[in-house]
Amino acid sequence: MSDLPRKAVTRTARLATLPLGFAGRATWGLGKRIVGESAEIVGRELQQRTAEQLFKVLGELKGGAMKFGQAMSVFESALPEEVAGPYRAALTKLQDAAPPMPTRTMHAVLAERLGEDWSELFLEFDDKPAAAASIGQVHRAVWHDGREVAVKVQYPGAGEALLSDLSQLSRFARLLGPLIPGMDVKPLISELKDRVSEELDYALEAQAQQAHAEEFADDPDVVVPAVVHQCDQVLVTEWIDGVPLSEVINEGTQEQRDRAGQLLSRFLFSGPARTGLLHADPHPGNFRLLPGGPDGPQDWRLGVLDFGTVDRLPGGLPDPIGESLRMTLDGDAEAVYELLRREGFVRDSIELDPDAVLDYLVPIIEPAQVEEFTFTRGWMRSQAARIADPRSPAHQLGKQLNLPPAYLLIHRVTLSTIGVLCQLGATVRLREELQEWLPGFLAADTLETFEAEESAAEV
């Protein structure tokens, strides 16, 4: 393809082909039915064509369009299987692949940012990108000191493209919404727009990544590549090999799936406690399984990439999350209701039945009720269907609850991580991670006992 399309009119026209394409294919399907083809065959062809167009348009545009596609892709497990099948392959492609920008454009960015003699900084440099994402692409290289590195180069015009795409996608939110039942697409797009300037700032990304790299430097389970060099539009970090999580989802062993799910959960909850930062882009393209975990070469570690979007939580995850989860597990409806009202989840102008609120929450926290839980697409679909069905009490109550701004990104990251766990089909000891890392989850007396047991175990 040519350079990243930057003119708003061009990008708008391409995005407009999505809803127009849906309508056109529906008409095509009706025509096929009239001439006698079965509904099942027509339905499969219709979904496949839609999936192919979705990837083609979002992948070529990169920018906000692809960012939206990546955010949506982790929720495909909420779709009914007969619909999810054709979409899965197309959406998975968006997680770690997109048409690259031309070599001449990439060289021009490196010359402008690193100097005309930029190539002298590297012993080797592969012009073919190893990965391409929403605002930049990654090249494998060898730094002048011999270290293997990943060189992330930002697309020219990426900021303008991000905002333009997301603004246009907002207009199509009602048409795109039915792709993921139970999910309101418009707030997702709005939140992605709010993060644009931060994601474009490679200095902030470098700071967040280096903070994680230093904290997890000696961790037996999690690997974060260190930052080697950073300047405007270019970020150089250490290279890590490994099995992309998207491959584990598609063809991994159950052992790999379970290990990946456990470590993903551990990183989600331990990261804020250890660094004061929440990695806020948990799609499979940002994770790798690396051999050489604590139990030897056959064990696995989790490699974590891309810290362009983080939530800054100096005190770790907010205590009310753990407190409300604990009280829900205890069945204390009144206490849960009062806490949710105090934190702004229930507006002052609304009165709800505390027992109804508890009934709404209990199915969602099922993974925390048991010692280990198997996340499945079926479980995810049942949760989505319960909340999406306008006739259900859960749907009616959910419409009356509010999501305070301070919890918006935490909520999306948690949902996205659960979506990935369901794609993995992983059996995870989630309660163990909550006890270890989530503030407020353990009552004070239980926490003292737990810490004493942990100290005794270490001794």
C-alpha positions in Angstrom: 0.0 0.0 0.0 1.0 3.6 -0.2 1.6 6.0 2.7 -0.8 6.0 5.6 -4.0 7.8 4.2 -4.1 11.0 6.1 -6.7 13.2 4.4 -9.9 13.2 6.5 -12.1 12.9 3.4 -10.2 9.8 2.2 -10.3 8.1 5.6 -13.9 9.0 6.2 -14.8 7.5 2.8 -13.1 4.3 3.7 -14.7 4.0 7.1 -18.1 4.7 5.5 -17.7 1.5 3.5 -18.1 -0.5 6.8 -21.8 0.3 7.4 -22.5 0.5 3.7 -20.9 -2.9 3.3 -23.1 -4.4 6.0 -26.2 -3.2 4.2 -24.9 -4.3 0.8 -24.1 -7.8 1.9 -27.4 -8.1 3.6 -29.1 -7.3 0.3 -26.8 -9.8 -1.4 -27.8 -12.4 1.1 -31.5 -11.8 0.5 -30.9 -12.2 -3.2 -29.2 -15.6 -2.7 -32.1 -16.7 -0.5 -34.6 -15.8 -3.2 -32.8 -18.0 -5.7 -32.9 -21.0 -3.4 -29.6 -21.2 -1.4 -29.9 -22.3 2.2 -30.0 -19.8 5.0 -27.0 -21.6 6.7 -24.8 -21.4 3.7 -25.8 -17.8 2.9 -25.2 -16.8 6.6 -21.7 -18.2 6.6 -20.8 -16.5 3.4 -22.3 -13.2 4.6 -20.3 -13.3 7.9 -17.1 -14.2 6.1 -17.4 -11.4 3.6 -18.1 -8.9 6.5 -15.1 -10.2 8.5 -12.8 -9.8 5.4 -14.0 -6.2 4.8 -13.7 -5.3 8.5 -10.0 -6.4 8.5 -9.3 -4.8 5.1 -10.6 -1.4 6.0 -9.5 -1.2 9.6 -6.1 -2.8 8.9 -5.2 -0.5 6.0 -6.2 2.7 7.7 -4.3 1.8 10.9 -4.7 4.8 13.3 -7.8 4.9 15.4 -9.7 2.5 13.1 -7.2 -0.3 13.8 -7.0 0.7 17.5 -10.8 0.2 17.7 -10.4 -3.1 15.9 -7.8 -4.3 18.4 -10.0 -3.2 21.3 -13.0 -5.1 19.8 -11.0 -8.2 19.1 -10.6 -9.3 22.7 -14.4 -9.4 23.1 -15.0 -11.8 20.2 -15.6 -14.6 22.8 -18.8 -12.8 23.7 -20.3 -13.4 20.2 -22.5 -16.4 19.5 -20.3 -19.1 18.0 -22.1 -19.1 14.6 -21.2 -15.4 14.3 -17.8 -15.5 16.1 -16.3 -18.1 13.8 -15.9 -16.0 10.7 -15.0 -12.9 12.6 -12.3 -14.5 14.8 -9.6 -14.9 12.2 -10.1 -11.4 10.8 -10.1 -9.7 14.2 -7.1 -11.7 15.4 -5.1 -10.4 12.5 -5.6 -6.9 13.9 -3.9 -7.8 17.1 -0.4 -8.0 15.7 -0.4 -7.4 11.9 -1.3 -4.6 9.5 0.0 -3.5 6.0 3.4 -1.9 6.6 4.4 1.7 5.6 6.8 2.0 2.7 10.5 1.5 3.5 11.3 5.0 2.2 8.8 6.5 4.7 10.3 4.6 7.6 13.9 5.6 6.6 12.8 9.2 6.4 11.4 9.1 10.0 14.6 7.5 11.3 16.8 10.1 9.5 14.7 13.0 10.8 14.7 11.7 14.4 18.0 9.9 14.8 20.1 11.8 12.3 21.1 11.2 8.7 23.7 8.7 9.9 21.1 6.7 11.8 22.2 3.4 10.3 25.5 3.7 12.1 23.7 3.2 15.4 22.9 -0.3 14.4 25.1 -3.3 13.5 22.1 -4.8 11.6 18.6 -3.4 10.7 15.8 -5.4 9.1 13.8 -3.1 6.8 10.9 -5.6 6.9 8.7 -4.9 9.9 8.4 -7.7 12.5 5.1 -6.3 13.6 2.7 -3.4 12.7 0.2 -1.9 15.0 -2.2 1.0 15.2 0.2 4.0 15.3 3.6 2.4 14.5 5.5 -0.6 13.3 8.4 -2.6 14.9 11.7 -3.5 13.2 14.2 -6.1 14.5 17.7 -4.8 14.7 21.1 -5.1 16.5 22.2 -2.1 18.5 25.7 -0.8 18.2 26.7 -2.6 21.4 25.5 -6.0 20.1 22.1 -6.1 21.9 19.2 -7.4 19.8 16.6 -4.6 19.8 13.1 -3.8 18.7 12.8 -0.4 17.0 9.3 1.1 17.0 8.8 3.8 14.4 5.6 5.9 14.6 3.6 6.5 11.4 3.8 10.0 10.0 0.4 11.7 10.6 -0.6 9.0 13.2 -2.1 11.5 15.6 -4.3 13.2 13.0 -5.4 9.8 11.7 -6.2 8.5 15.2 -8.5 11.4 16.0 -10.1 11.5 12.6 -10.9 7.7 12.7 -12.3 7.7 16.2 -14.5 10.7 15.5 -15.9 9.0 12.4 -16.3 5.7 14.2 -18.4 7.5 16.9 -20.9 8.3 14.2 -21.2 4.7 13.3 -21.3 3.4 16.9 -24.9 2.3 16.7 -24.2 0.2 13.6 -21.0 -1.3 15.1 -22.5 -1.9 18.5 -24.3 -5.2 17.7 -21.0 -6.8 16.9 -20.4 -7.2 20.6 -23.7 -7.8 22.6 -23.9 -6.2 26.0 -21.2 -3.7 25.2 -21.7 0.0 24.6 -19.3 0.9 21.8 -19.5 4.7 22.1 -17.9 5.1 25.6 -15.1 2.8 24.4 -14.4 5.0 21.4 -14.6 8.1 23.6 -12.1 6.7 26.1 -9.7 5.7 23.2 -9.9 9.3 22.0 -9.0 10.6 25.5 -5.8 8.5 25.4 -4.6 9.7 22.0 -2.0 12.3 23.1 -0.6 9.9 25.7 -0.2 7.0 23.3 1.6 9.2 20.7 4.2 10.3 23.4 7.0 7.8 23.2 8.7 9.5 26.1 5.8 8.6 28.4 5.8 5.1 27.0 9.5 4.7 27.6 9.1 5.9 31.2 6.3 3.4 31.9 8.1 0.5 30.2 11.4 1.2 32.0 9.6 1.4 35.4 8.2 -2.1 34.7 11.5 -3.4 33.4 13.3 -2.4 36.5 10.6 -3.7 38.9 10.3 -7.1 37.1 14.0 -7.5 36.3 14.4 -10.5 38.7 10.9 -11.8 38.4 10.7 -15.5 37.7 7.4 -15.2 35.9 7.2 -11.9 34.0 9.7 -10.4 31.5 9.6 -6.7 30.4 12.2 -5.6 27.8 14.3 -2.6 29.0 14.4 0.7 27.1 17.6 1.2 25.1 16.9 4.6 23.4 14.0 7.0 22.9 13.3 10.1 20.9 10.3 11.7 19.3 8.5 9.0 17.1 11.2 6.4 17.7 11.5 3.9 20.6 14.3 1.3 20.9 13.9 -1.5 23.4 15.5 -4.9 24.0 14.2 -7.6 21.8 12.4 -10.7 23.3 11.5 -13.8 21.4 8.6 -16.0 22.3 5.3 -17.5 21.3 2.7 -14.7 20.6 -0.4 -15.1 22.7 -2.5 -15.1 19.5 -0.7 -18.4 18.5 -1.3 -19.9 22.0 -5.0 -19.0 21.6 -5.1 -20.7 18.1 -3.0 -23.8 18.6 -1.4 -23.8 22.1 -1.5 -26.8 24.4 -3.8 -26.7 27.5 -0.7 -26.4 29.6 0.4 -23.3 27.7 -3.1 -21.9 27.9 -3.4 -22.3 31.6 0.1 -21.0 32.3 -0.5 -17.9 30.1 -3.9 -17.3 31.8 -2.4 -17.5 35.3 0.5 -15.2 34.4 -1.8 -12.7 32.6 -4.0 -12.5 35.7 -0.9 -12.1 37.9 0.5 -9.3 35.8 -2.9 -7.5 35.7 -3.2 -7.4 39.5 0.4 -7.2 40.6 1.5 -4.5 38.1 -0.3 -1.6 39.8 0.7 -2.8 43.3 4.4 -3.0 42.3 4.8 0.0 39.9 1.8 2.2 40.4 0.9 1.7 36.7 -1.7 -0.4 35.0 -0.9 -1.8 31.6 -4.0 -0.7 29.8 -3.8 -2.4 26.4 -4.2 -6.1 27.1 -4.8 -7.6 23.7 -2.9 -10.8 22.7 -0.5 -9.0 20.3 1.2 -7.4 23.4 2.1 -10.7 25.1 4.5 -13.6 24.5 5.2 -16.9 26.2 8.9 -17.4 26.8 10.5 -20.7 27.8 12.5 -20.9 31.0 10.1 -20.3 33.9 10.8 -21.1 37.6 10.4 -24.8 37.0 13.0 -25.0 34.2 13.3 -24.9 30.4 9.9 -26.6 30.0 8.2 -23.9 32.1 6.9 -20.6 30.7 7.3 -16.9 31.5 5.1 -14.0 30.3 6.7 -11.4 28.1 4.9 -8.0 28.1 5.2 -5.4 25.3 3.8 -2.0 24.4 3.3 0.4 27.3 1.8 3.2 25.2 -1.4 3.2 27.2 -1.2 3.0 31.0 -3.4 4.1 33.9 -1.4 5.9 36.7 -2.4 4.4 40.0 0.2 5.6 42.6 -1.5 3.6 45.4 -2.2 0.6 43.3 -5.7 -0.5 42.3 -8.3 1.4 44.4 -9.3 -0.3 47.7 -13.1 -0.1 46.9 -12.6 -2.7 44.1 -11.3 -5.3 46.5 -13.7 -4.3 49.3 -16.8 -4.5 47.1 -15.7 -7.9 45.6 -15.1 -9.3 49.1 -18.5 -8.0 50.4 -20.2 -9.4 47.3 -18.7 -12.8 48.0 -19.9 -12.5 51.6 -23.4 -11.8 50.3 -23.5 -8.4 52.2 -26.0 -6.6 49.9 -26.4 -3.5 52.1 -22.7 -3.0 52.5 -22.0 -3.5 48.8 -24.8 -1.0 47.9 -23.5 1.7 50.3 -20.0 1.3 48.9 -21.1 1.6 45.3 -23.2 4.6 46.2 -20.3 6.3 48.0 -18.0 5.7 45.0 -20.5 7.0 42.5 -21.5 3.7 40.8 -25.0 4.5 42.0 -26.1 8.1 41.5 -27.6 10.1 44.4 -30.8 10.6 42.4 -31.4 6.9 42.0 -32.7 4.3 44.5 -32.0 0.7 43.8 -32.8 -2.6 45.7 -29.5 -3.7 47.3 -30.5 -7.4 46.9 -31.1 -6.8 43.1 -27.7 -5.2 42.8 -26.1 -8.2 44.5 -28.0 -10.5 42.2 -26.6 -8.5 39.2 -23.0 -8.8 40.5 -22.8 -12.3 41.7 -22.6 -14.1 38.3 -19.9 -11.7 37.2 -17.6 -12.5 40.1 -18.1 -16.3 39.7 -14.3 -16.7 38.9 -13.4 -15.3 42.3 -15.8 -17.6 44.2 -13.7 -20.8 43.7 -10.1 -21.8 44.1 -9.7 -22.2 40.3 -12.0 -21.3 37.4 -12.0 -22.3 33.8 -12.7 -19.3 31.5 -14.6 -20.3 28.4 -16.3 -18.5 25.5 -19.5 -20.1 26.6 -19.3 -18.4 30.0 -18.5 -15.1 28.4 -21.4 -15.4 26.0 -23.8 -16.2 28.9 -22.7 -13.1 30.7 -23.0 -10.9 27.6 -26.4 -12.3 26.8 -27.7 -11.8 30.4 -26.7 -8.1 30.3 -27.7 -7.5 26.7 -31.2 -8.9 26.8 -33.6 -6.0 27.2 -36.1 -8.3 28.9 -33.7 -9.3 31.7 -33.6 -7.7 35.1 -29.8 -7.5 34.7 -30.2 -5.4 31.6 -32.6 -3.0 33.3 -30.5 -2.6 36.4 -27.2 -2.3 34.4 -28.7 0.7 32.6 -29.2 2.5 36.0 -25.6 2.0 37.2 -22.9 4.6 36.5 -19.2 4.1 35.8 -17.2 6.9 37.5 -14.4 8.3 35.3 -11.7 7.1 37.7 -12.7 3.5 37.1 -13.3 3.7 33.4 -9.9 2.4 32.2 -9.6 -0.1 35.0 -13.0 -1.5 34.0 -12.1 -1.8 30.3 -8.7 -3.4 31.1 -10.4 -6.0 33.4 -13.0 -6.8 30.8 -10.4 -7.1 28.1 -8.3 -9.4 30.2 -11.2 -11.6 31.0 -12.0 -11.7 27.2 -8.4 -12.9 26.5 -8.7 -15.6 29.3 -11.9 -16.8 27.7 -10.2 -16.9 24.3 -7.4 -19.0 25.9 -9.9 -21.3 27.6 -7.5 -21.1 30.6 -8.1 -22.6 34.0 -6.8 -20.0 36.4 -6.4 -19.7 40.2 -7.8 -16.1 40.1 -8.7 -16.0 43.8 -5.0 -16.6 44.7 -4.0 -13.6 42.7 -6.7 -11.4 44.2 -5.6 -12.4 47.7 -2.0 -11.6 46.9 -2.3 -8.3 45.1 -5.8 -6.7 45.3 -6.1 -4.1 48.1 -9.2 -4.5 50.2 -10.0 -8.0 49.0 -9.0 -9.6 52.3 -10.5 -8.3 55.6 -8.0 -6.9 58.0 -7.9 -9.9 60.3 -7.7 -12.3 57.4 -5.0 -10.2 55.8 -2.8 -10.5 59.0 -3.2 -14.3 59.0 -2.4 -14.5 55.3 0.7 -12.3 55.6 1.9 -14.5 58.6 1.4 -17.6 56.5 3.3 -16.0 53.6 6.2 -15.1 55.9 6.3 -18.6 57.3 6.3 -20.1 53.9 9.3 -17.9 52.8 11.2 -18.9 55.9 
